Amino acid sequence: MVVDTAQKNMKEIIDAYYTAANVKEDNGSTNATVICAFDWPNYPLSRVFIDKGVDAVISVGQARSQALVDTDLAPYGYIEKVPVTLATMDKTGITGVKLLRQLEAEVRRIFEAQPGTWNVSIRKVSGSTPKTQRLGAFYLYSEEYEIEYKRDLL
């Protein structure tokens, strides 16, 4: 039995509505290889880019929740915030920063175009944090977005 979590739902939305044609390599005609996965892989992220030939990663983290209560202090829903991290690297034929901006535009399009799906309120990008870091000889260009929505009690 698969547990229905905010993290799982967010990944399903990205998988369902991601359009590969919107994220291209530098030549402008070849679709970049993008995967969507859950946070905290049990191997170094650089291995995905170098060994597996992936151009970009959309990583979905665990949600933070805040209960919404009425005047009687009875909960009636939750505000959930799910971190979604985008990551790219410079490779032959790919400028990591350029690919990161295309990926950002695609993720924003997904959440703006799919309001109220999966039994929740409109999702919105409520914040972002740059997280670019050096990994040995490479730079991992990344940015974490916080996707926020309201969920009613089940």
Backbone as a chain_set.jsonl record, in Angstrom:
{"seq": "MVVDTAQKNMKEIIDAYYTAANVKEDNGSTNATVICAFDWPNYPLSRVFIDKGVDAVISVGQARSQALVDTDLAPYGYIEKVPVTLATMDKTGITGVKLLRQLEAEVRRIFEAQPGTWNVSIRKVSGSTPKTQRLGAFYLYSEEYEIEYKRDLL", "coords": {"N": [[0.831, -1.178, 0.0], [0.642, 2.141, -0.947], [1.405, 5.112, 0.61], [-0.425, 8.109, 0.65], [1.061, 11.003, 0.279], [2.069, 14.477, 0.668], [4.494, 14.924, -0.602], [4.632, 12.777, -2.439], [2.337, 13.329, -3.988], [3.077, 15.818, -5.097], [5.255, 15.085, -6.72], [3.905, 13.41, -8.525], [2.273, 15.279, -9.839], [4.186, 16.897, -11.11], [5.399, 14.944, -12.774], [3.182, 14.266, -14.371], [2.503, 16.64, -15.748], [4.785, 17.788, -16.817], [6.516, 19.086, -19.597], [8.624, 18.031, -21.955], [9.563, 19.338, -24.244], [9.848, 21.97, -23.541], [12.254, 22.417, -22.284], [15.398, 22.795, -23.27], [18.596, 21.813, -24.717], [21.674, 23.705, -25.29], [21.738, 24.033, -28.086], [19.173, 24.524, -28.828], [17.355, 22.824, -30.042], [17.443, 20.165, -29.206], [15.935, 18.189, -26.775], [16.512, 18.493, -23.301], [17.726, 16.047, -20.977], [15.801, 15.247, -18.353], [15.076, 14.371, -15.023], [12.674, 13.533, -12.487], [12.685, 13.209, -9.075], [12.617, 11.887, -5.674], [13.841, 13.642, -2.77], [17.076, 13.229, -1.145], [18.838, 11.078, -2.27], [20.606, 7.912, -2.169], [23.216, 8.181, -3.034], [25.891, 10.176, -4.438], [24.829, 13.276, -5.86], [26.182, 14.3, -8.042], [26.893, 12.043, -9.423], [24.615, 11.293, -10.821], [24.514, 13.212, -12.858], [27.015, 12.905, -14.155], [27.687, 10.069, -14.442], [25.23, 8.903, -15.241], [24.289, 10.485, -17.293], [22.305, 12.433, -17.137], [20.767, 15.596, -17.598], [19.428, 17.483, -16.031], [17.848, 17.775, -12.794], [14.85, 17.422, -11.015], [14.013, 17.682, -7.827], [12.02, 16.48, -5.252], [11.092, 17.364, -2.064], [10.32, 16.597, 1.441], [7.195, 17.546, 2.865], [6.28, 20.448, 4.816], [3.915, 21.095, 7.294], [1.166, 23.102, 8.466], [-1.338, 23.412, 10.761], [-4.68, 24.511, 10.183], [-7.038, 26.238, 12.032], [-10.389, 26.641, 13.349], [-12.584, 29.006, 15.042], [-13.216, 27.555, 17.318], [-10.946, 26.214, 17.792], [-10.7, 23.855, 16.423], [-9.231, 21.758, 14.026], [-9.409, 22.357, 10.5], [-8.104, 22.104, 8.157], [-4.944, 22.211, 6.347], [-1.985, 24.116, 5.778], [0.315, 23.423, 3.441], [3.722, 23.12, 2.615], [5.931, 22.383, 0.162], [9.214, 21.57, -0.598], [10.855, 22.029, -3.671], [13.533, 21.24, -5.511], [15.645, 22.376, -8.064], [18.198, 21.295, -10.222], [21.232, 21.596, -12.068], [24.103, 21.107, -14.258], [27.097, 22.339, -15.84], [27.791, 21.035, -19.0], [29.036, 19.357, -21.927], [27.719, 21.091, -24.55], [25.732, 22.126, -22.97], [24.766, 24.782, -20.972], [24.762, 25.24, -17.675], [23.456, 27.237, -16.039], [21.726, 28.472, -17.845], [20.079, 26.31, -18.542], [18.965, 25.821, -16.04], [17.319, 28.093, -15.705], [15.42, 27.656, -17.734], [14.259, 25.326, -16.765], [13.211, 26.273, -14.381], [11.223, 28.009, -15.396], [9.543, 26.097, -16.541], [8.675, 24.586, -14.311], [7.29, 26.554, -12.89], [5.281, 27.032, -14.802], [3.914, 24.597, -14.72], [2.711, 24.623, -12.146], [1.191, 26.948, -12.249], [-0.534, 26.412, -14.325], [-2.033, 24.258, -13.483], [-4.119, 24.577, -11.407], [-5.646, 23.693, -8.319], [-5.715, 20.885, -8.675], [-5.612, 17.442, -7.617], [-7.193, 17.528, -5.298], [-6.727, 19.88, -3.717], [-6.145, 23.367, -2.837], [-5.249, 26.178, -4.95], [-1.985, 25.866, -6.12], [1.043, 27.56, -5.4], [4.133, 29.182, -6.123], [5.851, 30.001, -3.443], [8.254, 30.997, -2.62], [11.842, 31.207, -3.137], [15.175, 29.871, -3.026], [18.543, 30.343, -3.731], [20.946, 27.78, -4.299], [23.436, 27.108, -5.31], [26.461, 25.279, -5.61], [29.891, 24.229, -5.233], [31.175, 21.247, -6.485], [33.783, 19.517, -6.212], [35.48, 19.614, -9.176], [33.383, 20.728, -10.489], [30.478, 22.874, -10.831], [27.426, 22.8, -9.199], [24.537, 23.938, -10.191], [21.824, 25.171, -8.596], [18.498, 25.642, -7.318], [16.125, 26.129, -4.802], [12.684, 25.789, -4.591], [9.674, 26.737, -2.999], [6.677, 25.229, -2.818], [3.424, 26.034, -2.188], [0.269, 25.267, -0.711], [-3.224, 24.85, 0.214], [-4.763, 22.312, 2.068], [-7.658, 20.46, 2.67], [-9.079, 18.787, 5.55], [-9.052, 15.226, 5.595]], "CA": [[0.0, 0.0, 0.0], [1.4, 3.374, -1.052], [0.827, 6.18, 1.417], [-0.67, 9.329, -0.097], [1.715, 12.105, 0.978], [2.238, 15.706, -0.102], [5.68, 14.719, -1.432], [4.239, 11.879, -3.537], [1.404, 14.061, -4.85], [3.818, 16.839, -5.828], [6.007, 14.388, -7.773], [2.938, 12.953, -9.529], [1.851, 16.445, -10.624], [5.307, 17.255, -11.989], [5.511, 13.889, -13.788], [2.024, 14.289, -15.264], [2.358, 17.859, -16.533], [6.075, 18.239, -17.358], [6.608, 19.036, -21.058], [10.053, 17.961, -22.296], [9.883, 20.29, -25.311], [10.077, 23.305, -22.976], [13.583, 22.489, -21.671], [16.286, 22.424, -24.372], [20.04, 21.997, -24.636], [22.094, 24.994, -25.85], [21.484, 24.129, -29.525], [17.805, 24.984, -28.995], [16.471, 21.85, -30.683], [17.495, 18.881, -28.503], [15.368, 18.22, -25.424], [17.415, 18.111, -22.22], [17.309, 14.872, -20.219], [15.405, 15.711, -17.026], [14.377, 13.389, -14.193], [12.041, 14.011, -11.269], [12.925, 12.191, -8.054], [12.481, 12.322, -4.29], [15.082, 14.102, -2.126], [17.944, 12.354, -0.378], [19.258, 9.813, -2.874], [21.664, 7.26, -1.391], [24.444, 8.299, -3.806], [26.158, 11.597, -4.714], [24.046, 13.833, -6.954], [27.059, 14.466, -9.21], [26.89, 10.758, -10.143], [23.465, 11.319, -11.732], [24.873, 14.025, -14.014], [28.208, 12.428, -14.851], [27.603, 8.647, -14.793], [23.938, 8.541, -15.853], [24.018, 11.322, -18.452], [21.133, 13.286, -16.925], [21.115, 17.012, -17.731], [18.81, 18.273, -14.962], [17.086, 17.009, -11.815], [13.824, 18.071, -10.209], [14.013, 16.893, -6.6], [10.877, 16.829, -4.419], [11.379, 17.102, -0.658], [9.215, 16.316, 2.356], [6.383, 18.724, 3.152], [6.047, 20.991, 6.148], [2.484, 21.383, 7.416], [0.692, 23.938, 9.562], [-2.781, 23.204, 10.903], [-5.594, 25.648, 10.158], [-8.069, 25.964, 13.035], [-11.494, 27.596, 13.385], [-12.691, 29.736, 16.307], [-13.268, 26.573, 18.405], [-9.631, 25.569, 17.752], [-10.793, 22.563, 15.743], [-8.569, 21.848, 12.719], [-10.246, 22.148, 9.313], [-7.234, 21.928, 7.002], [-3.514, 22.42, 6.542], [-1.159, 24.795, 4.786], [1.471, 22.558, 3.207], [4.798, 23.711, 1.827], [6.781, 21.3, -0.329], [10.394, 22.08, -1.294], [11.178, 21.425, -4.965], [14.859, 21.734, -5.867], [16.06, 22.183, -9.448], [19.652, 21.233, -10.261], [21.861, 21.387, -13.366], [25.557, 21.265, -14.306], [27.651, 22.607, -17.169], [28.236, 19.838, -19.713], [29.233, 19.641, -23.337], [26.471, 21.467, -25.2], [24.743, 22.598, -21.991], [25.159, 25.795, -20.003], [23.953, 24.895, -16.515], [22.605, 28.343, -15.586], [20.682, 28.643, -18.862], [19.156, 25.184, -18.387], [18.263, 26.031, -14.775], [16.265, 29.092, -15.931], [14.358, 27.001, -18.506], [13.608, 24.381, -15.852], [12.42, 27.107, -13.473], [10.032, 28.446, -16.13], [8.67, 24.935, -16.726], [8.052, 24.251, -13.021], [6.29, 27.599, -12.634], [4.166, 26.786, -15.718], [3.166, 23.441, -14.215], [1.876, 24.973, -10.992], [0.241, 27.99, -12.63], [-1.505, 25.842, -15.271], [-2.776, 23.153, -12.87], [-4.645, 24.96, -10.086], [-6.696, 22.9, -7.691], [-5.708, 19.452, -8.949], [-5.279, 16.572, -6.485], [-8.035, 17.886, -4.147], [-6.174, 20.947, -2.88], [-6.322, 24.696, -3.393], [-4.261, 26.573, -5.958], [-0.583, 25.811, -5.71], [1.801, 28.73, -5.822], [5.535, 29.217, -5.728], [5.825, 31.026, -2.4], [9.595, 31.488, -2.336], [12.947, 30.454, -3.719], [16.474, 30.07, -2.39], [19.635, 29.82, -4.539], [21.74, 26.797, -3.562], [24.566, 26.704, -6.14], [27.624, 24.86, -4.82], [30.994, 23.603, -5.968], [31.381, 19.82, -6.214], [35.068, 19.186, -6.828], [35.796, 20.436, -10.34], [32.135, 21.151, -11.118], [29.483, 23.648, -10.102], [26.061, 22.308, -9.245], [23.638, 25.087, -10.168], [20.533, 24.711, -8.085], [17.622, 26.584, -6.645], [15.023, 25.447, -4.131], [11.413, 26.506, -4.616], [8.709, 26.266, -2.019], [5.337, 25.185, -3.4], [2.492, 26.13, -1.055], [-1.153, 25.086, -0.998], [-4.089, 24.519, 1.338], [-5.406, 21.002, 1.946], [-8.711, 20.238, 3.659], [-9.003, 17.516, 6.287], [-9.572, 14.076, 4.834]], "C": [[0.879, 1.247, 0.0], [0.676, 4.459, -0.274], [0.714, 7.439, 0.561], [-0.097, 10.503, 0.693], [1.802, 13.327, 0.07], [3.434, 15.571, -1.052], [5.343, 13.863, -2.659], [3.302, 12.597, -4.505], [2.12, 15.107, -5.697], [4.609, 16.211, -6.974], [5.072, 13.922, -8.883], [2.476, 14.107, -10.418], [2.953, 16.846, -11.596], [5.438, 16.228, -13.106], [4.386, 13.978, -14.817], [2.019, 15.491, -16.206], [3.661, 18.423, -17.088], [6.078, 18.057, -18.874], [8.073, 19.133, -21.456], [10.46, 18.997, -23.336], [10.16, 21.692, -24.786], [11.46, 23.483, -22.364], [14.589, 21.918, -22.675], [17.762, 22.571, -24.015], [20.389, 23.315, -25.327], [21.793, 25.139, -27.337], [20.044, 24.544, -29.835], [16.858, 23.994, -29.64], [16.424, 20.503, -29.978], [16.909, 19.034, -27.11], [16.423, 17.784, -24.412], [16.844, 16.878, -21.511], [17.065, 15.299, -18.778], [14.714, 14.576, -16.293], [13.758, 14.098, -12.989], [12.152, 12.888, -10.249], [12.653, 12.768, -6.67], [13.838, 12.746, -3.754], [15.835, 12.955, -1.463], [18.257, 11.019, -1.05], [20.406, 9.212, -2.052], [22.984, 7.21, -2.162], [24.668, 9.781, -4.105], [25.384, 12.082, -5.942], [24.899, 14.009, -8.21], [27.099, 13.183, -10.047], [25.738, 10.695, -11.153], [23.837, 12.073, -13.007], [26.008, 13.419, -14.828], [28.042, 10.983, -15.325], [26.343, 8.288, -15.57], [23.563, 9.402, -17.053], [22.772, 12.177, -18.348], [21.588, 14.747, -16.985], [20.573, 17.871, -16.6], [17.978, 17.367, -14.066], [16.069, 17.928, -11.144], [13.665, 17.171, -8.99], [12.909, 17.385, -5.665], [11.148, 16.403, -2.976], [10.129, 16.812, 0.155], [8.521, 17.618, 2.734], [6.454, 19.147, 4.611], [4.584, 21.368, 6.199], [2.209, 22.274, 8.615], [-0.821, 23.78, 9.608], [-3.525, 24.532, 10.838], [-6.725, 25.316, 11.115], [-9.154, 27.037, 12.982], [-11.551, 28.254, 14.767], [-12.789, 28.811, 17.513], [-11.959, 25.797, 18.537], [-9.669, 24.149, 17.186], [-10.123, 22.68, 14.37], [-9.552, 21.576, 11.576], [-9.411, 21.97, 8.04], [-5.788, 22.191, 7.36], [-2.971, 23.314, 5.439], [0.067, 23.908, 4.648], [2.449, 23.268, 2.297], [5.763, 22.594, 1.467], [7.989, 21.907, -1.036], [10.639, 21.295, -2.585], [12.491, 22.056, -5.41], [15.171, 21.383, -7.315], [17.576, 22.208, -9.475], [20.152, 20.916, -11.666], [23.371, 21.508, -13.215], [25.945, 21.69, -15.716], [28.136, 21.288, -17.745], [28.497, 20.236, -21.155], [27.88, 19.913, -23.977], [25.392, 21.975, -24.26], [25.387, 23.615, -21.059], [24.218, 25.624, -18.823], [22.991, 25.984, -16.071], [21.446, 28.554, -16.559], [19.629, 27.534, -18.729], [18.342, 25.319, -17.1], [17.11, 27.021, -14.95], [15.113, 28.503, -16.75], [13.558, 26.053, -17.618], [12.728, 25.132, -14.86], [11.119, 27.552, -14.151], [9.05, 27.29, -16.31], [7.964, 24.557, -15.424], [6.997, 25.294, -12.661], [5.062, 27.389, -13.527], [3.292, 25.638, -15.206], [2.211, 23.872, -13.109], [0.898, 26.102, -11.279], [-0.861, 27.426, -13.521], [-2.393, 24.768, -14.646], [-3.317, 23.531, -11.496], [-5.674, 23.959, -9.588], [-6.75, 21.438, -8.043], [-5.338, 18.693, -7.687], [-5.962, 17.05, -5.204], [-7.429, 18.912, -3.188], [-6.436, 22.288, -3.557], [-5.238, 24.986, -4.428], [-2.863, 26.505, -5.373], [0.108, 27.077, -6.195], [3.238, 28.57, -5.366], [5.636, 30.344, -4.726], [7.202, 31.552, -2.028], [10.643, 30.649, -3.03], [14.243, 30.834, -3.025], [17.559, 29.517, -3.301], [20.506, 28.878, -3.703], [22.935, 26.302, -4.374], [25.767, 26.379, -5.254], [28.682, 24.241, -5.717], [31.131, 22.158, -5.511], [32.663, 19.396, -6.908], [35.369, 20.143, -7.961], [34.556, 21.027, -11.002], [31.333, 22.083, -10.21], [28.135, 22.969, -10.285], [25.173, 23.54, -9.097], [22.291, 24.6, -9.677], [19.793, 25.836, -7.376], [16.48, 25.783, -6.042], [13.8, 26.352, -4.142], [10.503, 25.907, -3.57], [7.325, 26.373, -2.652], [4.354, 25.093, -2.239], [1.059, 25.938, -1.532], [-1.896, 24.75, 0.273], [-4.768, 23.193, 1.052], [-6.455, 20.868, 3.04], [-8.467, 18.929, 4.394], [-9.602, 16.402, 5.444], [-10.759, 13.472, 5.512]], "O": [[1.759, 1.391, 0.849], [-0.516, 4.695, -0.473], [1.645, 7.791, -0.164], [-0.703, 10.95, 1.668], [1.63, 13.224, -1.144], [3.384, 16.055, -2.183], [5.729, 14.195, -3.78], [3.464, 12.479, -5.72], [1.812, 15.269, -6.878], [4.629, 16.751, -8.081], [5.413, 14.029, -10.061], [2.307, 13.928, -11.624], [2.687, 17.105, -12.77], [5.574, 16.603, -14.271], [4.621, 13.784, -16.009], [1.576, 15.374, -17.348], [3.639, 19.447, -17.771], [5.689, 17.003, -19.378], [8.693, 20.187, -21.313], [11.59, 19.483, -23.31], [10.667, 22.529, -25.532], [11.81, 24.592, -21.962], [14.629, 20.709, -22.903], [18.129, 23.346, -23.132], [19.512, 23.972, -25.888], [21.607, 26.259, -27.812], [19.729, 24.879, -30.977], [15.669, 24.283, -29.776], [15.452, 19.765, -30.139], [17.331, 19.903, -26.346], [17.146, 16.815, -24.643], [15.629, 16.693, -21.454], [17.998, 15.669, -18.065], [13.864, 13.892, -16.863], [14.255, 15.128, -12.534], [11.761, 11.753, -10.52], [12.481, 13.976, -6.509], [14.87, 12.268, -4.225], [15.298, 11.868, -1.252], [17.984, 9.957, -0.49], [21.094, 9.93, -1.326], [23.782, 6.294, -1.963], [23.723, 10.567, -4.033], [25.298, 11.373, -6.945], [24.392, 13.88, -9.325], [27.319, 13.243, -11.256], [25.883, 10.104, -12.222], [23.514, 11.63, -14.109], [25.962, 13.423, -16.058], [28.24, 10.705, -16.508], [26.392, 7.449, -16.469], [22.611, 9.08, -17.763], [22.232, 12.605, -19.368], [22.659, 15.092, -16.486], [21.182, 18.879, -16.242], [17.469, 16.334, -14.502], [16.383, 19.054, -10.759], [13.23, 16.026, -9.113], [12.863, 18.567, -5.324], [11.401, 15.23, -2.702], [9.019, 16.787, -0.376], [9.162, 18.655, 2.901], [6.657, 18.331, 5.511], [4.059, 21.914, 5.229], [2.902, 22.22, 9.631], [-1.504, 23.992, 8.606], [-3.064, 25.544, 11.367], [-7.313, 24.238, 11.029], [-8.892, 28.185, 12.625], [-10.642, 28.065, 15.574], [-12.477, 29.23, 18.628], [-11.875, 24.838, 19.304], [-8.774, 23.345, 17.445], [-10.42, 23.614, 13.625], [-10.406, 20.693, 11.666], [-9.959, 21.715, 6.968], [-5.446, 22.371, 8.529], [-3.443, 23.271, 4.303], [0.777, 23.667, 5.624], [2.06, 23.93, 1.334], [6.338, 21.944, 2.34], [7.82, 22.681, -1.979], [10.632, 20.064, -2.59], [12.556, 23.26, -5.656], [14.986, 20.244, -7.743], [18.188, 23.053, -8.822], [19.58, 20.082, -12.367], [23.865, 21.955, -12.18], [25.214, 21.434, -16.672], [28.81, 20.515, -17.065], [28.196, 21.363, -21.548], [26.993, 19.059, -23.948], [24.265, 22.231, -24.685], [26.416, 23.347, -20.439], [23.013, 25.839, -18.951], [21.835, 25.699, -15.759], [20.313, 28.788, -16.137], [18.429, 27.801, -18.798], [17.162, 24.97, -17.074], [16.031, 26.807, -14.398], [13.951, 28.816, -16.489], [12.332, 25.987, -17.709], [11.629, 24.682, -14.534], [10.045, 27.479, -13.554], [7.838, 27.498, -16.236], [6.774, 24.241, -15.439], [5.922, 24.942, -12.176], [3.93, 27.549, -13.069], [2.065, 25.717, -15.261], [1.031, 23.524, -13.136], [-0.131, 26.203, -10.611], [-1.995, 27.903, -13.482], [-3.413, 24.405, -15.232], [-3.001, 22.863, -10.511], [-6.478, 23.444, -10.365], [-7.747, 20.784, -7.739], [-4.786, 19.29, -6.763], [-5.364, 16.983, -4.13], [-7.608, 18.809, -1.974], [-6.888, 22.342, -4.701], [-4.412, 24.126, -4.734], [-2.595, 27.014, -4.284], [-0.205, 27.599, -7.265], [3.525, 27.915, -4.364], [5.522, 31.514, -5.092], [7.313, 32.461, -1.206], [10.377, 29.527, -3.46], [14.4, 31.941, -2.511], [17.521, 28.331, -3.63], [20.771, 29.151, -2.532], [23.404, 25.186, -4.151], [26.059, 27.086, -4.29], [28.391, 23.789, -6.825], [31.194, 21.873, -4.315], [32.637, 18.963, -8.06], [35.502, 21.347, -7.742], [34.676, 21.757, -11.986], [31.491, 22.078, -8.99], [27.755, 22.608, -11.399], [25.07, 24.115, -8.013], [21.688, 23.713, -10.28], [20.374, 26.817, -6.912], [15.933, 24.88, -6.675], [13.866, 27.519, -3.757], [10.56, 24.71, -3.291], [6.862, 27.465, -2.979], [4.442, 24.188, -1.409], [0.684, 26.388, -2.614], [-1.29, 24.406, 1.288], [-5.282, 22.964, -0.042], [-6.172, 21.131, 4.209], [-7.734, 18.065, 3.913], [-10.541, 16.618, 4.678], [-11.325, 12.498, 5.014]]}, "num_chains": 1, "name": "protein.A"}
